[in-house]
Amino acid sequence: MGFFDKLKKAFSFEPEKEENEAEKVADKAETETSDENAADSAEETSKSEIVEKKAQPEPDQAGEETHETDGENDSEQSASKDVLEEKTEEERYDKGLAKSRKGFGAKINALLANFRHVDEDFFDDLEETLIEADVGYETAMNISDELRDEVKLRNAKKKSDVSDAIIERLVNLYEESGKGEDNALHFAKQGPTVFLFVGVNGVGKTTTIGKLAHRYKEEGKKVLLAAGDTFRAGAIEQLAEWGRRVGVDVVKKPEQSDPAAVVYDAVVKAKQENYDILLVDTAGRLQNKVNLMKELDKIKRIITREIPDAPHEVLLALDATTGQNALTQAKQFKEVTDVTGIILTKLDGTARGGIVLAIRNELKLPVKLVGLGEQMDDLRDFDPQEFVIGLFKGLVAKDR
């Protein structure tokens, strides 16, 4: 079963009644979007309550003793915990993508508000709508071209049919471009794991490092941070503050120091003192790509010289709220260094979640982490299926 079929099965809604007058549809577009989101919220709340009730042990009837074995109890508790954890992850994506879902839905509704029939003007409007939704120029053109044949094949005439065709093609393109994609973070088989973080200033790179340090510290790992961004004012102290807050060590030098020297000291310390994970911050001066490339190459050479299979990940942090600017940054950093994965920050604070479609389709780079909120544990591993459901649920018509 493909992503779109799962989407329709998991979240289906009655198709809205056809409107005879375009003006009525336009007036209702925004209201319908809000109603759908309210319905989503109510449905999720109801499901959450059911899960919580199931997770709680039932009281003994008539005071009778239970005769279940410890093994059976452990098994039931473990199953309940798994259900709760799975539900929590679903809820995180649902909440984190609420703005993107609402914004995307509003754009689709606006496109269909004056819908009469499928013609060249419609496809021109569709291309503009998808570009405005930050799915990327190339992706928008591909979808528009493919839908020309698809809509004719389906003989789609109703708004709900056309909308389903658009969403299905988006989802299928997203799924196809992700085949064989490796969204997992990779760790060293032995010795310290080294993650190298790159990205321009202000995208949330240092905060991401702090949150990852917290995650691994909570998992019982020994974590070390390296303050390799020695040029930006306050960057060293910002990372040091995260170290104090999370309770992990930080290797640092004075401002304007050689970043490679900081990284060398950190790698040596990580090896000698048996750290499990080393997270390395770097400068993000993309405006001077030549110097940045030399700096990153030097840092990587030092890391690899001391730990041959490192760095195990080169993670590019992108600010989701910047939309197409994030895609431009990704292309430029891909030219500068060997990026292995994307961290998409601030996804909960933007209506531009469609940028994930562009990154996946145009850059062929896997998204590995997403920021779904401001709390310490809201930096999550990227789940392609949860992302699709979180972004598109409520935008497909019920199976008929």
The 8 nearest C-alpha neighbors of each residue, nearest first, counted from 0:
[[1, 4, 5, 2, 3, 6, 8, 7],
 [2, 0, 4, 3, 5, 171, 174, 6],
 [1, 3, 5, 4, 6, 170, 384, 0],
 [2, 4, 6, 5, 1, 167, 170, 7],
 [5, 3, 7, 6, 1, 2, 0, 8],
 [6, 4, 8, 2, 3, 7, 9, 1],
 [5, 7, 3, 9, 4, 8, 388, 10],
 [8, 6, 4, 11, 10, 5, 9, 3],
 [9, 7, 5, 6, 10, 4, 11, 398],
 [8, 10, 6, 7, 5, 11, 388, 392],
 [11, 9, 7, 392, 8, 6, 393, 12],
 [12, 10, 397, 7, 396, 8, 395, 393],
 [11, 13, 397, 396, 14, 393, 10, 395],
 [12, 14, 397, 396, 15, 11, 398, 395],
 [15, 13, 396, 159, 12, 397, 16, 395],
 [14, 16, 13, 17, 159, 396, 158, 12],
 [17, 15, 18, 14, 13, 159, 158, 19],
 [16, 18, 15, 19, 158, 157, 24, 14],
 [19, 17, 20, 24, 16, 23, 21, 15],
 [20, 18, 17, 21, 23, 24, 22, 16],
 [19, 21, 22, 18, 23, 24, 113, 25],
 [22, 20, 113, 24, 23, 112, 25, 19],
 [21, 23, 25, 24, 20, 26, 113, 112],
 [24, 22, 26, 25, 21, 20, 27, 18],
 [23, 25, 27, 112, 21, 22, 26, 28],
 [24, 26, 112, 22, 28, 27, 23, 21],
 [27, 25, 23, 24, 28, 22, 29, 30],
 [26, 28, 24, 30, 25, 29, 31, 23],
 [29, 27, 25, 31, 108, 30, 26, 24],
 [28, 30, 32, 31, 27, 105, 33, 26],
 [31, 29, 33, 27, 32, 28, 34, 26],
 [32, 30, 34, 28, 33, 29, 27, 35],
 [31, 33, 35, 29, 30, 34, 105, 36],
 [34, 32, 36, 30, 31, 35, 37, 29],
 [35, 33, 31, 37, 36, 32, 38, 30],
 [34, 36, 38, 32, 37, 33, 31, 39],
 [35, 37, 39, 33, 38, 34, 40, 32],
 [38, 36, 34, 40, 39, 35, 33, 41],
 [37, 39, 35, 41, 36, 40, 42, 34],
 [38, 40, 36, 42, 37, 41, 43, 35],
 [39, 41, 37, 43, 38, 42, 44, 36],
 [42, 40, 38, 44, 43, 39, 45, 37],
 [41, 43, 45, 39, 40, 44, 38, 46],
 [42, 44, 46, 40, 45, 41, 47, 39],
 [45, 43, 47, 41, 46, 42, 40, 48],
 [44, 46, 42, 48, 47, 43, 41, 49],
 [45, 47, 43, 49, 48, 44, 42, 50],
 [46, 48, 44, 50, 49, 45, 43, 51],
 [49, 47, 51, 45, 46, 50, 52, 44],
 [48, 50, 46, 52, 47, 51, 53, 45],
 [51, 49, 53, 47, 52, 48, 54, 46],
 [52, 50, 54, 48, 53, 49, 47, 55],
 [53, 51, 49, 55, 54, 50, 48, 56],
 [54, 52, 50, 51, 55, 49, 56, 79],
 [53, 55, 51, 79, 52, 50, 56, 80],
 [56, 54, 52, 53, 57, 51, 79, 50],
 [57, 55, 58, 54, 53, 52, 59, 76],
 [56, 58, 55, 59, 53, 60, 52, 54],
 [59, 57, 60, 56, 62, 55, 61, 63],
 [60, 58, 62, 63, 57, 61, 64, 65],
 [59, 61, 62, 63, 58, 57, 64, 65],
 [62, 60, 63, 59, 64, 58, 65, 57],
 [61, 63, 60, 59, 64, 58, 65, 57],
 [64, 62, 61, 59, 60, 65, 66, 58],
 [65, 63, 66, 62, 59, 60, 61, 67],
 [64, 66, 67, 63, 59, 68, 62, 60],
 [67, 65, 68, 64, 69, 63, 71, 72],
 [66, 68, 65, 71, 69, 72, 70, 64],
 [67, 69, 71, 70, 72, 66, 73, 65],
 [68, 70, 72, 71, 73, 67, 74, 66],
 [71, 69, 73, 68, 72, 74, 67, 75],
 [70, 72, 74, 68, 73, 69, 75, 67],
 [73, 71, 69, 75, 74, 70, 76, 68],
 [72, 74, 70, 76, 71, 75, 77, 69],
 [73, 75, 71, 77, 72, 76, 70, 78],
 [76, 74, 78, 72, 77, 73, 79, 71],
 [77, 75, 79, 73, 78, 74, 72, 80],
 [76, 78, 80, 74, 75, 79, 73, 81],
 [79, 77, 75, 81, 80, 76, 74, 82],
 [78, 80, 76, 82, 54, 81, 77, 75],
 [79, 81, 77, 83, 78, 82, 84, 76],
 [80, 82, 78, 84, 79, 83, 85, 77],
 [83, 81, 79, 85, 80, 84, 86, 78],
 [82, 84, 86, 80, 81, 85, 87, 79],
 [83, 85, 87, 81, 86, 82, 80, 88],
 [86, 84, 82, 88, 87, 83, 81, 89],
 [87, 85, 89, 83, 84, 88, 82, 90],
 [86, 88, 84, 90, 89, 85, 83, 91],
 [89, 87, 91, 85, 90, 86, 84, 92],
 [90, 88, 86, 92, 87, 91, 93, 385],
 [89, 91, 93, 87, 88, 92, 94, 86],
 [92, 90, 88, 94, 93, 89, 95, 87],
 [93, 91, 95, 89, 90, 94, 389, 96],
 [92, 94, 389, 90, 91, 96, 95, 97],
 [93, 95, 97, 91, 92, 96, 90, 347],
 [94, 96, 347, 371, 92, 93, 97, 91],
 [95, 97, 99, 94, 93, 98, 347, 389],
 [98, 96, 100, 94, 99, 95, 101, 93],
 [99, 97, 350, 101, 100, 96, 349, 102],
 [350, 98, 100, 102, 352, 96, 101, 351],
 [99, 101, 390, 97, 103, 98, 102, 96],
 [100, 102, 104, 98, 99, 103, 105, 97],
 [103, 101, 99, 105, 350, 104, 100, 98],
 [102, 104, 100, 106, 105, 101, 99, 132],
 [103, 105, 101, 107, 106, 102, 100, 108],
 [104, 106, 108, 102, 103, 107, 109, 101],
 [107, 105, 109, 103, 108, 104, 110, 102],
 [106, 108, 110, 104, 109, 105, 111, 103],
 [109, 107, 105, 111, 110, 106, 28, 112],
 [108, 110, 112, 106, 107, 111, 105, 28],
 [109, 111, 107, 108, 112, 106, 113, 125],
 [112, 110, 114, 108, 109, 113, 107, 158],
 [111, 113, 25, 109, 24, 114, 110, 108],
 [114, 112, 21, 111, 115, 110, 25, 24],
 [113, 115, 111, 112, 116, 110, 158, 21],
 [116, 114, 113, 117, 21, 111, 156, 158],
 [115, 117, 114, 118, 156, 121, 157, 158],
 [116, 118, 121, 119, 115, 122, 156, 120],
 [117, 119, 121, 120, 116, 122, 147, 123],
 [118, 120, 122, 121, 123, 117, 124, 147],
 [121, 119, 123, 118, 122, 124, 117, 125],
 [122, 120, 124, 118, 119, 123, 117, 125],
 [121, 123, 125, 119, 124, 120, 143, 126],
 [122, 124, 120, 126, 125, 121, 119, 127],
 [125, 123, 121, 127, 122, 126, 128, 120],
 [126, 124, 122, 128, 123, 127, 121, 129],
 [125, 127, 123, 129, 139, 128, 124, 122],
 [126, 128, 124, 130, 125, 129, 131, 123],
 [129, 127, 125, 131, 126, 130, 124, 132],
 [130, 128, 132, 126, 131, 139, 127, 134],
 [129, 131, 133, 127, 132, 128, 135, 136],
 [130, 132, 128, 133, 129, 127, 134, 106],
 [131, 133, 129, 130, 134, 353, 128, 103],
 [134, 132, 130, 354, 353, 135, 131, 322],
 [133, 135, 353, 357, 354, 356, 132, 130],
 [136, 134, 357, 133, 138, 130, 137, 139],
 [137, 135, 139, 138, 130, 140, 134, 129],
 [136, 138, 140, 139, 135, 141, 361, 357],
 [137, 139, 141, 135, 136, 140, 142, 134],
 [140, 138, 136, 142, 126, 137, 129, 141],
 [141, 139, 143, 137, 138, 142, 144, 136],
 [142, 140, 138, 144, 143, 139, 145, 137],
 [141, 143, 145, 139, 144, 140, 146, 138],
 [142, 144, 140, 146, 141, 145, 139, 122],
 [145, 143, 141, 142, 147, 146, 140, 148],
 [146, 144, 142, 147, 143, 148, 141, 149],
 [147, 145, 149, 143, 148, 144, 150, 142],
 [146, 148, 145, 144, 149, 150, 143, 151],
 [147, 149, 151, 146, 150, 145, 152, 144],
 [150, 148, 146, 152, 151, 147, 153, 145],
 [151, 149, 153, 155, 152, 148, 146, 147],
 [150, 152, 154, 148, 149, 153, 147, 155],
 [153, 151, 149, 150, 154, 148, 155, 147],
 [154, 152, 155, 150, 151, 149, 160, 148],
 [153, 155, 151, 152, 150, 156, 149, 160],
 [156, 154, 153, 150, 160, 161, 157, 151],
 [155, 157, 154, 158, 116, 160, 161, 117],
 [158, 156, 160, 159, 155, 161, 17, 116],
 [157, 159, 161, 160, 162, 111, 156, 114],
 [158, 160, 162, 157, 161, 163, 14, 396],
 [161, 159, 163, 157, 162, 158, 155, 164],
 [160, 162, 164, 158, 163, 159, 155, 165],
 [163, 161, 159, 165, 164, 160, 158, 166],
 [164, 162, 160, 166, 165, 395, 161, 167],
 [163, 165, 161, 167, 162, 166, 168, 160],
 [166, 164, 162, 168, 163, 167, 169, 161],
 [167, 165, 169, 163, 168, 164, 170, 162],
 [168, 166, 170, 164, 169, 165, 163, 3],
 [167, 169, 171, 165, 170, 166, 172, 164],
 [170, 168, 166, 172, 167, 171, 173, 165],
 [169, 171, 173, 167, 168, 172, 3, 174],
 [172, 170, 174, 168, 173, 169, 175, 167],
 [173, 171, 175, 169, 174, 170, 168, 176],
 [172, 174, 170, 171, 176, 175, 356, 169],
 [175, 173, 171, 177, 172, 176, 170, 178],
 [174, 176, 172, 177, 178, 173, 171, 170],
 [177, 175, 173, 360, 174, 178, 172, 359],
 [176, 178, 180, 174, 175, 179, 173, 359],
 [179, 177, 180, 175, 176, 174, 181, 173],
 [178, 180, 177, 181, 176, 175, 182, 365],
 [181, 179, 177, 178, 365, 182, 364, 176],
 [180, 182, 183, 365, 179, 367, 184, 177],
 [181, 183, 367, 365, 180, 366, 184, 381],
 [184, 182, 181, 367, 185, 380, 381, 365],
 [183, 185, 186, 182, 367, 312, 311, 181],
 [186, 184, 311, 183, 312, 187, 192, 194],
 [185, 187, 192, 311, 188, 184, 193, 312],
 [186, 188, 192, 189, 190, 191, 311, 185],
 [189, 187, 186, 190, 192, 191, 185, 308],
 [190, 188, 187, 191, 192, 186, 275, 308],
 [189, 191, 187, 192, 275, 270, 188, 273],
 [190, 192, 275, 276, 274, 193, 187, 269],
 [191, 193, 276, 187, 186, 277, 275, 311],
 [194, 192, 277, 310, 311, 276, 309, 278],
 [193, 195, 312, 278, 310, 311, 313, 279],
 [194, 196, 313, 279, 314, 312, 278, 310],
 [197, 195, 314, 280, 313, 279, 315, 281],
 [198, 196, 315, 281, 314, 316, 283, 195],
 [199, 197, 316, 283, 315, 200, 317, 204],
 [200, 198, 283, 284, 202, 201, 285, 197],
 [201, 199, 283, 202, 198, 282, 284, 204],
 [200, 202, 203, 199, 204, 318, 198, 205],
 [203, 201, 318, 204, 317, 200, 199, 316],
 [204, 202, 206, 201, 205, 207, 344, 318],
 [203, 205, 207, 206, 316, 202, 208, 198],
 [206, 204, 208, 207, 203, 209, 238, 280],
 [207, 205, 209, 203, 208, 204, 210, 241],
 [206, 208, 204, 210, 205, 209, 203, 211],
 [207, 209, 205, 211, 206, 210, 212, 204],
 [210, 208, 206, 212, 207, 241, 211, 213],
 [209, 211, 213, 207, 212, 208, 375, 206],
 [212, 210, 214, 208, 213, 209, 207, 215],
 [211, 213, 209, 215, 210, 214, 216, 208],
 [212, 214, 210, 216, 211, 245, 215, 217],
 [215, 213, 211, 217, 212, 216, 210, 218],
 [214, 216, 218, 217, 212, 220, 213, 211],
 [215, 217, 213, 220, 219, 218, 214, 212],
 [218, 216, 214, 215, 219, 213, 220, 212],
 [219, 217, 215, 216, 220, 214, 213, 221],
 [220, 218, 216, 217, 215, 221, 214, 222],
 [219, 221, 216, 215, 218, 275, 222, 276],
 [220, 222, 274, 275, 216, 276, 219, 223],
 [221, 223, 276, 247, 274, 277, 275, 220],
 [222, 224, 277, 248, 249, 247, 276, 278],
 [225, 223, 249, 278, 277, 279, 250, 248],
 [224, 226, 279, 250, 227, 249, 265, 280],
 [227, 225, 251, 280, 235, 228, 250, 238],
 [226, 228, 281, 258, 280, 229, 225, 261],
 [229, 227, 282, 281, 226, 230, 280, 234],
 [228, 230, 254, 255, 227, 256, 231, 258],
 [231, 229, 255, 228, 254, 232, 282, 234],
 [232, 230, 234, 229, 233, 228, 282, 254],
 [233, 231, 234, 230, 254, 235, 229, 236],
 [232, 234, 236, 235, 237, 231, 254, 238],
 [235, 233, 237, 231, 236, 232, 228, 238],
 [236, 234, 238, 237, 226, 233, 239, 229],
 [237, 235, 239, 233, 238, 234, 240, 241],
 [236, 238, 234, 240, 235, 239, 233, 241],
 [237, 239, 241, 240, 235, 236, 242, 205],
 [240, 238, 236, 242, 241, 237, 249, 235],
 [241, 239, 243, 237, 242, 238, 236, 244],
 [240, 242, 244, 238, 239, 209, 243, 245],
 [241, 243, 247, 239, 240, 245, 244, 246],
 [244, 242, 246, 240, 241, 245, 239, 247],
 [243, 245, 241, 242, 246, 240, 247, 209],
 [244, 246, 242, 213, 243, 247, 241, 212],
 [245, 247, 243, 242, 244, 248, 216, 241],
 [248, 246, 242, 245, 222, 223, 243, 249],
 [247, 249, 223, 242, 224, 250, 246, 222],
 [250, 248, 224, 225, 223, 242, 239, 251],
 [251, 249, 225, 265, 224, 226, 261, 248],
 [252, 250, 226, 261, 249, 225, 235, 253],
 [251, 253, 256, 261, 254, 250, 229, 226],
 [254, 252, 256, 255, 251, 229, 235, 257],
 [253, 255, 229, 256, 230, 252, 235, 232],
 [256, 254, 229, 230, 253, 257, 258, 252],
 [257, 255, 254, 253, 229, 258, 252, 260],
 [256, 258, 260, 259, 255, 261, 229, 227],
 [259, 257, 227, 261, 260, 256, 229, 262],
 [258, 260, 298, 262, 261, 257, 263, 297],
 [261, 259, 263, 257, 258, 262, 264, 256],
 [262, 260, 258, 264, 259, 263, 227, 251],
 [261, 263, 265, 259, 260, 264, 266, 225],
 [264, 262, 260, 266, 265, 261, 259, 267],
 [263, 265, 267, 261, 262, 266, 268, 260],
 [266, 264, 262, 268, 263, 267, 250, 225],
 [265, 267, 269, 263, 268, 264, 262, 270],
 [268, 266, 270, 264, 269, 265, 271, 263],
 [267, 269, 265, 271, 266, 270, 272, 264],
 [268, 270, 274, 266, 267, 272, 271, 273],
 [271, 269, 267, 273, 268, 272, 266, 191],
 [270, 272, 268, 273, 269, 267, 274, 266],
 [271, 273, 269, 270, 268, 274, 267, 275],
 [274, 272, 270, 271, 269, 275, 191, 190],
 [273, 275, 269, 221, 191, 276, 272, 222],
 [274, 276, 191, 221, 220, 222, 192, 273],
 [275, 277, 192, 222, 191, 274, 193, 223],
 [276, 278, 193, 223, 224, 222, 192, 194],
 [277, 279, 224, 194, 193, 225, 195, 223],
 [278, 280, 225, 195, 196, 224, 194, 277],
 [279, 281, 227, 196, 226, 228, 225, 195],
 [282, 280, 228, 227, 197, 196, 279, 283],
 [281, 283, 228, 284, 227, 230, 229, 280],
 [282, 284, 199, 198, 200, 285, 281, 197],
 [285, 283, 286, 287, 282, 199, 291, 288],
 [284, 286, 288, 287, 283, 199, 291, 332],
 [285, 287, 284, 288, 283, 291, 289, 199],
 [288, 286, 285, 289, 290, 284, 291, 292],
 [287, 289, 291, 285, 290, 292, 286, 335],
 [288, 290, 292, 291, 287, 293, 335, 294],
 [289, 291, 293, 292, 288, 287, 294, 284],
 [292, 290, 288, 294, 293, 289, 295, 287],
 [291, 293, 295, 289, 335, 294, 290, 288],
 [294, 292, 296, 290, 291, 295, 297, 289],
 [293, 295, 291, 297, 292, 296, 290, 298],
 [296, 294, 298, 292, 297, 293, 291, 299],
 [297, 295, 293, 299, 298, 294, 292, 300],
 [296, 298, 300, 294, 295, 299, 293, 301],
 [297, 299, 259, 295, 301, 296, 300, 294],
 [298, 300, 302, 296, 301, 297, 303, 295],
 [301, 299, 297, 303, 302, 298, 304, 296],
 [300, 302, 304, 298, 299, 303, 297, 263],
 [301, 303, 299, 305, 300, 304, 306, 309],
 [304, 302, 307, 306, 300, 309, 305, 301],
 [305, 303, 301, 302, 306, 307, 300, 299],
 [304, 306, 303, 302, 307, 301, 266, 267],
 [305, 307, 303, 309, 304, 308, 302, 310],
 [308, 306, 303, 309, 304, 305, 302, 310],
 [307, 309, 306, 303, 310, 311, 187, 302],
 [310, 308, 311, 303, 306, 307, 193, 302],
 [309, 311, 193, 312, 194, 195, 308, 302],
 [310, 312, 309, 193, 194, 185, 186, 192],
 [311, 313, 194, 310, 339, 314, 195, 185],
 [314, 312, 195, 338, 339, 196, 194, 340],
 [315, 313, 196, 340, 341, 312, 338, 339],
 [314, 316, 341, 197, 198, 342, 196, 340],
 [317, 315, 342, 198, 204, 341, 343, 197],
 [318, 316, 343, 325, 202, 344, 342, 319],
 [317, 319, 202, 344, 320, 321, 343, 345],
 [320, 318, 346, 321, 322, 344, 345, 343],
 [319, 321, 349, 318, 322, 351, 345, 348],
 [322, 320, 324, 319, 325, 318, 323, 351],
 [323, 321, 324, 325, 320, 319, 351, 133],
 [322, 324, 326, 325, 133, 321, 327, 354],
 [325, 323, 327, 326, 321, 322, 328, 329],
 [326, 324, 328, 323, 327, 322, 317, 321],
 [325, 327, 323, 329, 324, 328, 330, 358],
 [328, 326, 324, 330, 325, 329, 331, 323],
 [329, 327, 325, 331, 330, 326, 332, 324],
 [328, 330, 326, 332, 327, 331, 333, 325],
 [329, 331, 333, 327, 328, 332, 326, 334],
 [332, 330, 328, 334, 333, 329, 327, 335],
 [333, 331, 335, 334, 329, 330, 336, 328],
 [332, 334, 330, 331, 335, 336, 338, 329],
 [335, 333, 331, 332, 336, 330, 337, 329],
 [334, 336, 332, 292, 333, 331, 288, 337],
 [337, 335, 333, 338, 334, 332, 292, 295],
 [336, 338, 333, 339, 313, 335, 334, 332],
 [337, 339, 313, 340, 336, 333, 314, 315],
 [340, 338, 313, 312, 314, 337, 364, 341],
 [341, 339, 314, 365, 366, 338, 367, 364],
 [340, 342, 366, 315, 314, 367, 316, 365],
 [341, 343, 316, 368, 369, 315, 367, 317],
 [342, 344, 369, 317, 319, 318, 316, 341],
 [343, 345, 370, 318, 346, 369, 319, 317],
 [346, 344, 370, 347, 348, 319, 318, 371],
 [347, 345, 319, 348, 344, 370, 371, 349],
 [346, 348, 95, 371, 345, 96, 372, 349],
 [349, 347, 345, 346, 320, 98, 350, 95],
 [350, 348, 320, 351, 346, 347, 98, 99],
 [99, 349, 351, 98, 102, 352, 100, 103],
 [352, 350, 353, 349, 99, 322, 133, 354],
 [351, 353, 99, 354, 350, 355, 346, 319],
 [352, 354, 134, 133, 351, 355, 356, 132],
 [353, 355, 357, 133, 134, 352, 356, 322],
 [356, 354, 358, 353, 357, 359, 352, 134],
 [357, 355, 359, 354, 353, 134, 358, 360],
 [356, 358, 134, 135, 354, 360, 355, 359],
 [359, 357, 355, 362, 361, 356, 360, 354],
 [358, 360, 363, 356, 357, 364, 362, 361],
 [359, 361, 357, 176, 358, 363, 356, 362],
 [362, 360, 358, 357, 359, 363, 137, 138],
 [363, 361, 358, 364, 359, 360, 330, 357],
 [364, 362, 359, 360, 361, 365, 358, 176],
 [363, 365, 362, 359, 340, 358, 366, 341],
 [366, 364, 340, 182, 367, 341, 180, 181],
 [365, 367, 341, 340, 368, 342, 182, 381],
 [368, 366, 182, 381, 341, 340, 380, 342],
 [367, 369, 380, 342, 381, 379, 366, 343],
 [370, 368, 343, 379, 342, 344, 378, 381],
 [369, 371, 344, 378, 345, 346, 372, 377],
 [372, 370, 95, 347, 377, 346, 369, 378],
 [373, 371, 377, 347, 374, 370, 95, 345],
 [372, 374, 377, 375, 371, 370, 345, 376],
 [373, 375, 377, 376, 372, 378, 371, 210],
 [374, 376, 210, 377, 373, 378, 213, 214],
 [375, 377, 378, 374, 210, 214, 379, 213],
 [378, 376, 372, 374, 371, 375, 379, 370],
 [379, 377, 370, 376, 369, 371, 368, 210],
 [380, 378, 369, 368, 377, 381, 370, 371],
 [379, 381, 368, 367, 382, 369, 378, 183],
 [380, 382, 368, 367, 369, 379, 383, 366],
 [381, 383, 385, 384, 386, 380, 182, 367],
 [384, 382, 386, 385, 381, 387, 174, 177],
 [383, 385, 387, 386, 382, 388, 2, 389],
 [386, 384, 388, 382, 387, 383, 389, 89],
 [385, 387, 389, 383, 384, 388, 390, 382],
 [388, 386, 384, 390, 389, 385, 391, 383],
 [389, 387, 385, 392, 391, 386, 390, 6],
 [388, 390, 93, 386, 387, 92, 96, 385],
 [391, 389, 100, 387, 388, 96, 386, 392],
 [392, 390, 388, 394, 389, 387, 100, 393],
 [393, 391, 388, 394, 10, 389, 390, 6],
 [392, 394, 395, 10, 391, 12, 35, 11],
 [393, 395, 392, 391, 104, 396, 166, 163],
 [396, 394, 163, 393, 11, 7, 397, 392],
 [397, 395, 14, 12, 13, 11, 159, 398],
 [396, 398, 11, 12, 13, 399, 14, 395],
 [399, 397, 396, 7, 11, 8, 13, 12],
 [398, 397, 396, 13, 14, 11, 12, 160]]
